[in-house]
Amino acid sequence: MITDPISDYLTRVRNAIKARHRIVEVPASNLKKEITKVLYDKGYIQNYKFEDGVNHQGVIKIALKYNPKNKNSAIVHLERISKPGLRKYAKADSLPRVLNGLGLAILSTSKGVITDKEARELNVGGEILCYVY
């Protein structure tokens, strides 16, 4: 049994990047789907596909993005911040800046799963799920 599905999701993506896989499959959930959409919108992954399988959970297939010349991944670092044992929240006026604004923090807010920059524009705070750069 997995106690933290978001950490499992991020670990599967990190492991696939280290192994230079093109596609990684992760069990689906609504929160994982929203995180995947944010990663796609910000250009960290090439494509994604939600598939409903025989089981009701379904699968997310993520096509990872690599530089064609030097084969480096678009995702350099993927780190879980808020964990089940210690949740991390941030108010609208104290949202984190990742790599001085070059990276992004993915937050779960009352407006949905959004990046730190979008949260500043909407003036909302929330739970800091992960850092990506």
For each residue, the residues with C-beta under 8 A, 3 or more apart:
1:
2: 5 8
3: 84
4: 7 8 80 83 84
5: 2 8 9 27 29 31 32
6: 9 10 31 32 35 80 129 130
7: 4 10 11 80 83
8: 2 4 5 11 12 26
9: 5 6 12 13 26 32 35
10: 6 7 13 14 78 79 80 130
11: 7 8 14 15
12: 8 9 15 16 24 26
13: 9 10 16 17 24 26 62 64 75 78
14: 10 11 17 18 75 78
15: 11 12 18 19 24
16: 12 13 19 21 23 24 62 64
17: 13 14 20 21 64 73 75
18: 14 15
19: 15 16
20: 17 66 71
21: 16 17 24 64
22: 63 64
23: 16 61 62 63 64
24: 12 13 15 16 21 61 62 64
25: 59 60 61 62
26: 8 9 12 13 32 59 60 62
27: 5 32 57 58 59 60
28: 32 33 50 51 57 58 59 60
29: 5 32 33 57
30: 33 34
31: 5 6 34 35 108 113
32: 5 6 9 26 27 28 29 35 36 60
33: 28 29 30 36 37 50 60
34: 30 31 37 38 112 113
35: 6 9 31 32 38 39 106 113 129 130
36: 32 33 39 40 45 48 60 62
37: 33 34 40 41 48 113
38: 34 35 41 42 106 113 114 115
39: 35 36 42 44 45 48 62 75 132
40: 36 37 43 44 45 47 48
41: 37 38
42: 38 39 104 115 132
43: 40 65 74
44: 39 40 65 74 75 132
45: 36 39 40 48 62 63 64 65 74 75
46: 63 64 65
47: 40 62 63
48: 36 37 39 40 45 60 61 62 63
49: 60 61
50: 28 33 58 59 60
51: 28 58 59 60 61
52: 56 58
53: 57 58 59
54:
55: 58
56: 52
57: 27 28 29 53
58: 27 28 50 51 52 53 55
59: 25 26 27 28 50 51 53
60: 25 26 27 28 32 33 36 48 49 50 51
61: 23 24 25 48 49 51
62: 13 16 23 24 25 26 36 39 45 47 48
63: 22 23 45 46 47 48
64: 13 16 17 21 22 23 24 45 46 73 74 75
65: 43 44 45 46 73 74 75
66: 20 71 72 73 74
67: 70 71 72 73 74
68: 71
69:
70: 67
71: 20 66 67 68
72: 66 67 76
73: 17 64 65 66 67 76
74: 43 44 45 64 65 66 67
75: 13 14 17 39 44 45 64 65 78 132 133
76: 72 73 133
77: 103 131 132 133
78: 10 13 14 75 130 131 132
79: 10 130 131 132
80: 4 6 7 10 83 129 130
81: 88 105 128 129 130 131
82: 86 87 88 89 127 128 129
83: 4 7 80 86 87
84: 3 4 87
85:
86: 82 83
87: 82 83 84 127
88: 81 82 127 128
89: 82 125 126 127 128
90: 94 95 96 107 125 126 128
91: 94 95 125
92: 95 119 120 123 124 125
93:
94: 90 91 125
95: 90 91 92 105 107 116 119 120 125
96: 90 105 116 128 131
97: 100 101 116
98: 101 102 103 104 105 116 131 132 133
99: 102 103 133
100: 97
101: 97 98 117
102: 98 99 133
103: 77 98 99 131 132 133
104: 42 98 115 116 117 131 132 133
105: 81 95 96 98 115 116 128 129 130 131 132
106: 35 38 113 114 115 116 128 129 130 131 132
107: 90 95 113 114 115 116 119 125 126 127 128 129
108: 31 112 113 126 127 129
109: 112 113 114 119 122 124 125 126 127
110: 124 126
111: 114 119 122 124
112: 34 108 109
113: 31 34 35 37 38 106 107 108 109 129
114: 38 106 107 109 111 118 119 122
115: 38 42 104 105 106 107 118 119
116: 95 96 97 98 104 105 106 107 119 120
117: 101 104 120 121
118: 114 115 121 122
119: 92 95 107 109 111 114 115 116 122 123 124 125 126
120: 92 95 116 117 123
121: 117 118
122: 109 111 114 118 119
123: 92 119 120
124: 92 109 110 111 119
125: 89 90 91 92 94 95 107 109 119
126: 89 90 107 108 109 110 119
127: 82 87 88 89 107 108 109
128: 81 82 88 89 90 96 105 106 107 131
129: 6 35 80 81 82 105 106 107 108 113
130: 6 10 35 78 79 80 81 105 106
131: 77 78 79 81 96 98 103 104 105 106 128
132: 39 42 44 75 77 78 79 98 103 104 105 106
133: 75 76 77 98 99 102 103 104
